[in-house]
Structures are given as structure tokens and as C-alpha cells.
Amino acid sequence: AGLRVWCGSTVEKRDLEFLTQWLDWAYEQVKPEPRGPLAGEPRTVLLATEKAFAADAVCKIAKVLDDAKYTLKKLENYRSKAELLEGVKDVDAMIIRSDIVDAAVLEAAAKLKIVVRAGAGYDNIDLKATAAKGVVAMNTPGQNANAVAELVFGMMLTSARNNYDGSSGFELAGRTMAFYGFGAVARAVQKLAK
């Protein structure tokens, strides 16, 4: 017979419950099947950082991976490249900060398909080696812009106070800021300065 949808004051809770059940059923009928070389396979993601992420960030990463039914493996505050080489052996993906991903790391990571740098740039990832191995390299420009903007203000204060050496410095109030470029970090600095 079909589904009748109407709006207005005559819509009752049971009508909406029926509608949401029907929508769930309809989605199940057309939902695409997972595709790709790892579809349906268990996946392990390594969070590898010499300097640990903020606890809140790790919780958010863990939730996203858990929702996707991926396993999170953490290698935080590691001290040697040997630890990193051991950690990458059985992972499908890596999330890093400024950690070096070179040919040796890629060689040790037999299953690796993707490296994601939490930050801008690829200066710590050997792009030729990732391309040769068929590993995707990605970054997240702008994601840490607020943290960097706060660091900018901390450095400005330190400079204005002569590195806190006891000599007189100057105040920042009433000063003019100039930006060389206006990317994500500069926009975050401007927002904090207002």
C-alpha cells in the first residue's frame, strides 16, 4: 500500500516511530556493501607518537576507530626507532605527529596501507618510499591551528618579557600584528587576538 507521510499537528509519536522503522528498513535494502582490499577484514591502526597526543584527542580517535570496528594500538612516548619498527609490524594504518616514516619503517610495516600525519605538511614522511610501496600518505592541515596559535601568543609574551630574564620588556596591548600569509594558523591567531 505504501507509506503516507504528513506533517502538522496531527502527527503523533507512533507515526514517527513507524516512519523511522520504515526508513531503517529502506536503508538496509539499498545500503552499499563495503568494498576494497580490506573490506570486511579486521583492521589495526597504530597511534605512534614520540610525544603523546592530548588525552582528549586519543579518546576521540579511539571512539571513531571503535565505531568503525577497528583495533587501536598505541605506541606513545616511544624512545627508539627500534620500538617504532616493532610497533608497525602488524598494522594496516598509522597516525603520527612529527614522527619519521622512512623506508625502514615502511619495510617493517608489511600490511601498511595508509599513514596519516596529525598536522600540516609531509616533511617527516618519505613520500617517494610510500608511493613505491603503494602506501597512501595524508595529513590534516588546520587541525592543530588553535594549539599553534596559542603557542604563538606564549612566544610573543616570552619575547615581550625578554625571556623572563628580569630586565624590562614591553607590553603587547595596543600593538599591531602583521601576518605573512593567512592560512589556518594565522586565522586562529587573529581570532584569539580580537
Secondary structure, DSSP 8 states (H G I E B T S, - for coil): -------STT--HHHHHHHHHHHHHHHHHH-----STTTTS--EEEEEESS---HHHHHHHHHHHHHTT-EEEEEES--SHHHHHHHTTT-SEEEESS--B-HHHHHH-TT--EEEESSS--TTB-HHHHHHHT-EEEE-TTTTHHHHHHHHHHHHHHHHTGGGSSS-----TT-----SS-SHHHHHHHHHH-
